[in-house]
């Protein structure tokens, strides 16, 4: 299932911006937050470079805000 979602994000790498209200909760411990972060970010390992930079590193957010910033190229080129 993760491969299908990663393929979708790779096909439309500029269409997603991650977000959560989980961190705004005052009744969550650091351990719970850490576990949630690990679960929700595991898909990042399956993304190609363009989708990873746009989604995980925030380049889509930079573009949305009109910032002149880019995320680094960190994935191996195929």
C-alpha positions as CSV (number, residue, x, y, z in Angstrom):
1,X,0.0,0.0,0.0
2,X,2.8,2.4,0.8
3,X,4.3,2.0,-2.7
4,X,1.0,3.0,-4.3
5,X,0.9,6.2,-2.2
6,X,4.5,7.0,-2.9
7,X,3.9,6.5,-6.6
8,X,1.0,8.9,-6.4
9,X,3.1,11.5,-4.6
10,X,6.0,11.0,-7.1
11,X,3.5,11.5,-10.0
12,X,2.3,14.8,-8.5
13,X,5.2,16.0,-6.4
14,X,4.0,19.6,-6.2
15,X,0.5,18.9,-4.9
16,X,1.2,17.9,-1.3
17,X,2.1,19.9,1.8
18,X,2.4,17.9,5.1
19,X,0.7,19.2,8.2
20,X,-0.7,18.0,11.5
21,X,-2.5,19.3,14.5
22,X,-0.9,16.5,16.6
23,X,1.9,18.8,17.9
24,X,-0.7,21.3,19.2
25,X,-2.1,18.8,21.7
26,X,-1.0,19.6,25.2
27,X,-1.8,16.1,26.5
28,X,0.7,14.2,24.4
29,X,4.1,13.2,25.7
30,X,7.3,13.5,23.8
31,X,7.4,9.7,23.4
32,X,3.9,9.7,21.9
33,X,4.9,12.5,19.5
34,X,8.1,10.7,18.5
35,X,6.2,7.5,17.7
36,X,3.6,9.4,15.7
37,X,6.4,11.2,13.8
38,X,8.0,7.9,12.9
39,X,4.7,6.4,11.7
40,X,3.6,9.4,9.6
41,X,7.1,10.0,8.0
42,X,7.9,6.4,7.0
43,X,6.6,7.1,3.5
44,X,9.3,9.6,2.9
45,X,11.8,6.8,2.5
46,X,9.9,5.6,-0.6
47,X,9.7,9.0,-2.4
48,X,11.8,10.1,-5.3
49,X,14.0,13.1,-5.0
50,X,11.5,15.7,-6.4
51,X,8.6,14.6,-4.2
52,X,10.9,14.2,-1.1
53,X,12.3,17.8,-1.6
54,X,8.8,19.2,-2.1
55,X,7.0,17.4,0.6
56,X,9.4,16.3,3.3
57,X,11.9,19.2,3.0
58,X,9.2,21.9,2.4
59,X,9.9,23.1,-1.1
60,X,6.2,23.0,-1.9
61,X,5.5,25.3,1.1
62,X,8.3,27.7,0.1
63,X,6.7,28.0,-3.4
64,X,3.2,28.5,-1.9
65,X,4.5,31.4,0.2
66,X,6.4,32.8,-2.7
67,X,9.8,32.3,-1.0
68,X,12.9,32.2,-3.1
69,X,14.2,29.0,-1.5
70,X,14.8,25.5,-2.6
71,X,15.4,22.3,-0.7
72,X,18.7,20.5,-1.3
73,X,19.0,17.5,-3.7
74,X,19.8,14.6,-1.3
75,X,18.5,11.5,-3.0
76,X,20.6,9.4,-5.4
77,X,19.9,10.1,-9.1
78,X,18.6,7.1,-11.0
